Amino acid sequence: MKNKYEREIDKYYMNYEAVLKKNKTKLNREDRYTFAEKILKVEFAKKDNSIEQIYKKVVLLNSLYSTNIYATFEVAINISKIKNFEKSCNIFEIKRMKLLTKEEEEVF
């Protein structure tokens, strides 16, 4: 039996799939996040850590989710200076989701 979070994820995924299948004349403002996620997924999968790619990701994220980051280039510069930034983000996300065993957590 699925727990509350698993049901919520299933509901979100089903909605995501339904939005992607909609006729373009039936799309509405609320559907924008489904397409934003699709765009970001493609861009964030790229392993290019150049300042240009980092800046592109910051600008896309800021624009698509209206995060109100006013100094996008400065944010990109700061991210580019963080050693092993991508690896650190992935480990923290995995830990947050509690997908690691106790032994694996000790490694990180």
Residue frames relative to the residue before (quaternion, step in Angstrom):
aa qw qx qy qz dx dy dz
M 1.0000 0.0000 0.0000 0.0000 0.00 0.00 0.00
K 0.4237 -0.7250 0.4893 0.2353 3.56 -0.88 0.96
N 0.4165 -0.6878 0.5347 0.2600 3.52 -1.14 0.73
K 0.7625 -0.3936 0.2672 0.4386 3.55 -1.34 0.13
Y 0.6972 0.4815 -0.2785 0.4522 3.60 0.89 -0.92
E 0.6332 0.5210 -0.3249 0.4713 3.56 1.03 -0.74
R 0.6411 0.5085 -0.3200 0.4775 3.60 1.01 -0.76
E 0.6412 0.5210 -0.3174 0.4655 3.56 1.02 -0.82
I 0.6426 0.5116 -0.3159 0.4749 3.58 0.98 -0.83
D 0.6406 0.5231 -0.3184 0.4633 3.59 0.95 -0.87
K 0.6509 0.5171 -0.3073 0.4631 3.57 0.93 -0.92
Y 0.6562 0.5079 -0.3024 0.4691 3.57 0.94 -0.92
Y 0.6679 0.5062 -0.3022 0.4543 3.59 0.89 -0.94
M 0.6459 0.5136 -0.3221 0.4640 3.59 0.93 -0.83
N 0.6418 0.5092 -0.3171 0.4777 3.57 1.01 -0.81
Y 0.6172 0.5550 -0.3239 0.4540 3.58 1.03 -0.86
E 0.6788 0.4839 -0.2792 0.4766 3.56 0.87 -0.98
A 0.6516 0.5192 -0.3178 0.4526 3.60 0.96 -0.83
V 0.6485 0.5149 -0.3213 0.4595 3.60 0.96 -0.82
L 0.6598 0.5165 -0.3139 0.4465 3.59 0.93 -0.86
K 0.6990 0.4626 -0.2643 0.4770 3.60 1.14 -0.56
K 0.4807 0.6921 -0.4289 0.3256 3.60 1.25 -0.20
N 0.5117 -0.5822 0.5365 0.3338 3.50 -1.26 0.58
K 0.5644 -0.6401 0.3921 0.3435 3.61 -0.90 0.84
T 0.6216 0.5373 -0.3500 0.4498 3.61 1.15 -0.44
K 0.6879 0.4760 -0.2712 0.4760 3.60 1.25 -0.36
L 0.4785 0.6787 -0.4398 0.3420 3.60 1.25 -0.10
N 0.0968 -0.7806 0.6137 0.0680 3.55 -1.17 0.60
R 0.7688 -0.3960 0.2557 0.4322 3.56 -1.34 0.17
E 0.6605 0.5318 -0.3122 0.4284 3.60 0.94 -0.82
D 0.6135 0.5779 -0.3380 0.4188 3.58 1.19 -0.46
R 0.4847 0.7119 -0.4194 0.2871 3.58 1.21 -0.34
Y 0.6445 0.5485 -0.3404 0.4099 3.61 0.99 -0.71
T 0.5825 0.5655 -0.3732 0.4491 3.57 1.10 -0.56
F 0.7039 0.4386 -0.2606 0.4943 3.56 0.92 -0.90
A 0.5892 0.5565 -0.3660 0.4574 3.59 1.11 -0.62
E 0.6598 0.5037 -0.3061 0.4661 3.58 0.92 -0.87
K 0.6334 0.5309 -0.3307 0.4556 3.56 0.99 -0.80
I 0.6560 0.5036 -0.2966 0.4775 3.59 0.95 -0.89
L 0.6934 0.4841 -0.2809 0.4538 3.58 0.83 -1.00
K 0.6032 0.5639 -0.3577 0.4362 3.57 1.03 -0.73
V 0.6555 0.5020 -0.3016 0.4768 3.58 0.97 -0.87
E 0.7098 0.4708 -0.2698 0.4492 3.59 0.80 -0.99
F 0.7091 0.4567 -0.2728 0.4628 3.59 0.91 -0.86
A 0.5726 0.5789 -0.3838 0.4355 3.60 1.23 -0.21
K 0.5582 0.6021 -0.3866 0.4199 3.58 1.22 -0.41
K 0.3254 -0.7778 0.5154 0.1536 3.57 -0.86 1.00
D 0.4050 0.7031 -0.4735 0.3426 3.58 1.23 0.42
N 0.1107 -0.8238 0.5551 0.0318 3.59 -0.54 1.17
S 0.2920 0.7495 -0.5355 0.2575 3.56 1.13 0.62
I 0.6319 -0.5357 0.3905 0.4014 3.57 -1.21 0.48
E 0.6123 0.5576 -0.3544 0.4344 3.60 1.05 -0.67
Q 0.6886 0.4678 -0.2808 0.4777 3.59 0.92 -0.91
I 0.6295 0.5198 -0.3370 0.4691 3.60 0.99 -0.77
Y 0.6536 0.5132 -0.3053 0.4650 3.57 0.93 -0.93
K 0.6267 0.5364 -0.3279 0.4604 3.59 0.99 -0.84
K 0.6646 0.5047 -0.3019 0.4609 3.59 0.92 -0.90
V 0.6503 0.5126 -0.3144 0.4643 3.59 0.95 -0.88
V 0.6748 0.4946 -0.2927 0.4630 3.58 0.90 -0.95
L 0.6484 0.5144 -0.3159 0.4638 3.59 0.96 -0.85
L 0.6654 0.5026 -0.2975 0.4649 3.56 0.86 -0.98
N 0.6621 0.5128 -0.2946 0.4603 3.56 0.94 -0.92
S 0.6995 0.4774 -0.2644 0.4613 3.56 0.91 -0.93
L 0.7285 0.4620 -0.2542 0.4372 3.56 0.77 -1.03
Y 0.7821 0.2933 -0.1638 0.5248 3.59 1.08 -0.65
S 0.3826 -0.7595 0.4583 0.2582 3.59 1.29 0.24
T 0.1764 0.8354 -0.5010 0.1416 3.57 0.83 1.00
N 0.3572 -0.7749 0.4558 0.2532 3.61 1.30 -0.16
I 0.2793 0.6999 -0.5902 0.2893 3.56 0.86 0.96
Y 0.2329 -0.8143 0.5194 0.1139 3.57 -0.51 1.17
A 0.7417 0.3384 -0.1910 0.5466 3.58 1.13 -0.59
T 0.0320 -0.8620 0.5057 0.0132 3.56 0.69 1.08
F 0.6606 0.5001 -0.3262 0.4550 3.60 0.94 -0.77
E 0.6364 0.5219 -0.3260 0.4651 3.59 1.01 -0.77
V 0.6175 0.5249 -0.3354 0.4803 3.59 1.06 -0.74
A 0.6530 0.5115 -0.3119 0.4632 3.59 0.92 -0.88
I 0.6373 0.5181 -0.3262 0.4680 3.59 0.96 -0.82
N 0.6716 0.4984 -0.3007 0.4584 3.58 0.89 -0.91
I 0.6342 0.5160 -0.3290 0.4725 3.59 0.98 -0.79
S 0.6629 0.5215 -0.3115 0.4377 3.58 0.92 -0.90
K 0.6649 0.5095 -0.2979 0.4578 3.61 1.17 -0.50
I 0.5826 0.5844 -0.3774 0.4202 3.61 1.21 -0.29
K 0.3925 -0.7296 0.5165 0.2163 3.53 -0.68 1.16
N 0.8516 0.0279 -0.0665 0.5192 3.58 -0.92 0.98
F 0.1046 0.8469 -0.5139 0.0879 3.58 1.05 0.76
E 0.6874 0.4941 -0.2939 0.4438 3.58 0.77 -1.02
K 0.6600 0.4980 -0.3082 0.4705 3.57 0.90 -0.90
S 0.6483 0.5266 -0.3175 0.4491 3.60 0.94 -0.87
C 0.6524 0.5145 -0.3145 0.4590 3.58 0.93 -0.88
N 0.6713 0.5038 -0.3040 0.4507 3.55 0.88 -0.91
I 0.6551 0.5043 -0.3156 0.4657 3.61 0.94 -0.82
F 0.6633 0.4980 -0.3148 0.4615 3.61 0.90 -0.87
E 0.6452 0.5128 -0.3226 0.4655 3.58 1.00 -0.78
I 0.6487 0.5072 -0.3149 0.4719 3.56 0.95 -0.85
K 0.6518 0.5045 -0.3182 0.4684 3.60 0.95 -0.85
R 0.6418 0.5324 -0.3261 0.4452 3.57 0.96 -0.89
M 0.7094 0.4398 -0.2538 0.4888 3.56 0.99 -0.80
K 0.3652 -0.7711 0.4515 0.2611 3.56 1.36 -0.02
L 0.3298 0.7540 -0.4967 0.2758 3.54 0.92 0.97
L 0.6231 0.5359 -0.3407 0.4566 3.57 1.28 -0.17
T 0.4457 -0.6335 0.5498 0.3127 3.52 -1.18 0.55
K 0.6864 -0.4611 0.3499 0.4403 3.61 -1.25 0.24
E 0.6512 0.5235 -0.3112 0.4528 3.58 0.98 -0.86
E 0.6636 0.4968 -0.3017 0.4710 3.57 0.97 -0.85
E 0.6231 0.5426 -0.3425 0.4473 3.61 1.00 -0.76
E 0.6366 0.5460 -0.3292 0.4338 3.58 0.99 -0.78
V 0.5996 0.5624 -0.3567 0.4439 3.58 1.13 -0.62
F 0.7529 0.3549 -0.1909 0.5203 3.56 1.02 -0.81
